[in-house]
Amino acid sequence: MRILNSPRMNQSDLILDLARHRRVLRAVDVREQGWSPQLLIKLHQAGKLQRLERGLYGVPDAEVTEHQTLIEVCQRVPKAVLCLLSALQFHGIGTQQPHEVWIALPEGSQTPAVSYPPLRIARLRGDAYSEGIETVTGQGAPIRVYSAAKTVTDCFKFRHQIGLDVALEALKDAWRGRKVTMPELGHFARINRVERVMQPYLEAMTQ
């Protein structure tokens, strides 16, 4: 989104307006509009912007959304995709309440230097990383998260790390809530190479 300069607003006003819209603002966002990133520091020093983390700013009186932390992670780590327990929580599947933000990154990518919030990183390769990504913008800034069906099959792929019980709960809850279909589950099970693992559970649900 590019904001057109208004003759009635200076760059500082326009930056504050963008910050209210996106909730979390980076220097690159300001630069994309053709404005000076140095104004972020000046606005912070003037108390008009708060520094959320290094390189991240927000409006002090902005309403804190339910997914504020997730927005910040997606802003700070451009290739991050919410996955596994964080994606389950985002989609309202199961009962998991993770204390860390679970993200997927391409295999071989650099580990992000993020001190807070704590991250759990899953390294994925090829289609297992790139397929099933949804970009949700209803919270004022984009959140990248795997679809419900991709997330369920990811849980089976990483069942040794998160527990088979968590994967089964996710499958049953997503199916009961009609958040997944059999063709979707089959498609992502093939991508994640967990068809044989999931087959008996899928058959049991459809009998």
C-alpha positions in Angstrom: 0.0 0.0 0.0 1.4 3.4 -1.0 0.0 6.5 0.6 -0.2 9.6 -1.5 1.3 12.8 0.1 -1.4 15.2 1.1 -0.6 19.0 1.0 -2.2 19.3 4.4 0.0 16.7 6.1 3.7 16.7 6.6 5.8 13.5 6.5 5.6 13.0 10.3 1.8 13.2 10.2 1.7 10.7 7.3 4.0 8.3 9.2 1.8 8.5 12.2 -1.3 7.8 10.0 0.5 4.8 8.5 1.5 3.5 12.0 -2.1 3.7 13.1 -3.2 1.7 10.1 -0.5 -1.0 10.2 -0.1 -1.0 14.0 3.6 -2.1 13.6 5.9 0.1 11.4 9.4 -0.6 10.1 11.9 1.7 8.6 11.5 -0.1 5.3 7.8 0.7 5.3 8.6 4.4 5.7 11.3 4.2 3.0 8.8 2.5 0.5 6.6 5.6 0.8 9.5 7.9 -0.1 9.8 9.3 3.4 12.8 9.6 5.7 13.3 6.7 8.2 15.1 9.2 10.5 11.7 10.6 11.3 10.8 7.4 13.2 13.5 8.2 15.7 12.4 11.8 16.0 8.8 10.8 16.5 9.9 8.2 19.2 11.9 10.9 21.0 8.9 13.2 20.9 6.7 10.5 22.5 4.5 10.1 19.4 5.7 6.6 18.6 6.8 3.8 20.9 9.7 1.5 20.2 8.3 -2.0 20.3 11.6 -3.7 19.4 14.7 -2.8 17.6 13.5 -1.3 14.3 9.8 -1.7 15.1 7.5 1.2 16.1 3.9 1.6 17.0 1.5 4.3 18.1 1.4 4.5 22.0 -2.4 4.7 22.3 -3.0 2.1 19.6 -5.4 -0.7 20.7 -3.5 -3.9 21.3 -4.9 -6.7 19.2 -5.1 -10.3 20.1 -2.5 -11.1 17.6 -0.1 -8.2 18.2 2.8 -10.4 19.0 2.3 -12.4 15.9 2.2 -9.3 13.8 5.5 -8.2 15.3 7.1 -11.5 14.5 5.9 -11.5 10.9 7.2 -7.9 10.5 10.6 -8.7 12.0 11.1 -12.0 10.2 9.8 -11.5 6.6 10.1 -15.2 5.7 8.4 -16.5 8.8 5.1 -18.4 8.5 3.1 -19.2 11.7 3.0 -23.0 12.0 2.2 -25.9 14.3 1.0 -24.8 17.8 0.8 -21.1 16.9 -1.1 -21.8 13.7 -3.5 -24.1 15.6 -4.1 -21.4 18.1 -4.6 -18.8 15.3 -7.2 -21.0 13.6 -8.9 -21.9 16.9 -8.1 -25.6 16.6 -7.5 -27.8 19.7 -6.5 -26.6 23.1 -2.9 -25.7 22.8 -1.7 -22.4 24.4 1.9 -22.1 23.3 4.3 -19.9 25.3 6.5 -19.5 22.2 5.7 -18.4 18.7 6.1 -21.3 16.3 7.3 -20.3 12.9 8.5 -22.1 9.7 11.5 -20.9 7.8 13.1 -22.2 4.6 15.7 -24.8 5.1 19.2 -23.2 5.3 17.9 -19.7 6.1 19.6 -17.7 8.8 18.2 -17.9 12.4 16.5 -14.6 13.2 18.1 -12.4 15.9 14.9 -12.0 17.9 15.2 -11.9 21.7 11.4 -11.5 22.3 9.0 -13.2 21.9 10.7 -16.6 22.2 10.6 -18.5 18.9 10.4 -22.2 18.0 11.6 -22.7 14.4 10.6 -25.5 12.0 12.9 -25.7 9.0 11.0 -26.8 5.9 12.1 -27.5 2.3 10.4 -26.8 -1.0 6.7 -27.2 -1.2 6.5 -28.2 2.5 7.5 -24.5 3.2 5.8 -22.6 0.3 2.5 -24.4 0.0 -0.6 -23.5 2.1 0.5 -20.1 3.2 -2.4 -17.7 3.9 -1.8 -13.9 4.4 -4.4 -12.5 6.9 -4.6 -8.8 7.0 -7.7 -8.3 9.2 -5.6 -7.3 12.2 -4.2 -4.1 10.6 -1.0 -5.7 9.4 -0.3 -8.9 7.4 0.1 -12.2 9.3 1.4 -15.2 7.3 0.0 -18.5 8.6 -0.4 -22.0 7.2 -4.0 -23.0 6.3 -5.8 -25.2 8.7 -5.3 -28.4 6.6 -1.6 -27.7 6.1 -1.2 -27.1 9.8 -2.9 -30.4 10.7 -0.6 -32.4 8.4 2.4 -30.4 9.7 1.5 -31.7 13.2 1.8 -35.2 12.0 5.1 -34.4 10.2 6.4 -33.1 13.5 4.6 -35.5 15.8 7.8 -36.6 17.5 8.4 -33.0 18.6 4.9 -31.9 19.6 3.3 -35.3 20.4 1.0 -37.6 18.4 -1.8 -36.7 20.9 -1.6 -33.1 19.8 -1.7 -34.1 16.1 -4.8 -36.3 16.7 -6.6 -33.6 18.7 -5.9 -31.1 15.9 -7.2 -33.5 13.2 -10.4 -34.4 15.1 -11.2 -30.8 16.1 -10.5 -29.4 12.6 -12.7 -32.1 11.1 -15.5 -31.6 13.5 -15.3 -27.8 13.0 -15.4 -28.3 9.2 -12.2 -26.3 8.9 -10.6 -29.0 6.6 -11.7 -31.3 3.8 -10.5 -34.7 2.9 -9.0 -33.5 -0.5 -7.1 -30.7 1.4 -5.8 -33.1 4.0 -4.8 -35.6 1.3 -3.0 -32.9 -0.7 -0.9 -31.6 2.2 -0.3 -35.1 3.5 1.4 -35.9 0.2 3.5 -32.8 0.3 4.5 -33.6 3.9 5.0 -37.3 3.1 2.7 -38.4 6.0 0.0 -40.2 3.9 0.7 -43.6 5.4 0.8 -42.2 9.0 -2.5 -40.3 8.6 -4.4 -42.9 6.5 -5.8 -45.0 9.4 -7.0 -41.9 11.2 -8.6 -40.4 8.1 -10.3 -43.7 7.4 -11.6 -43.9 11.0 -13.1 -40.4 10.7 -15.0 -41.1 7.5 -16.5 -44.5 8.6 
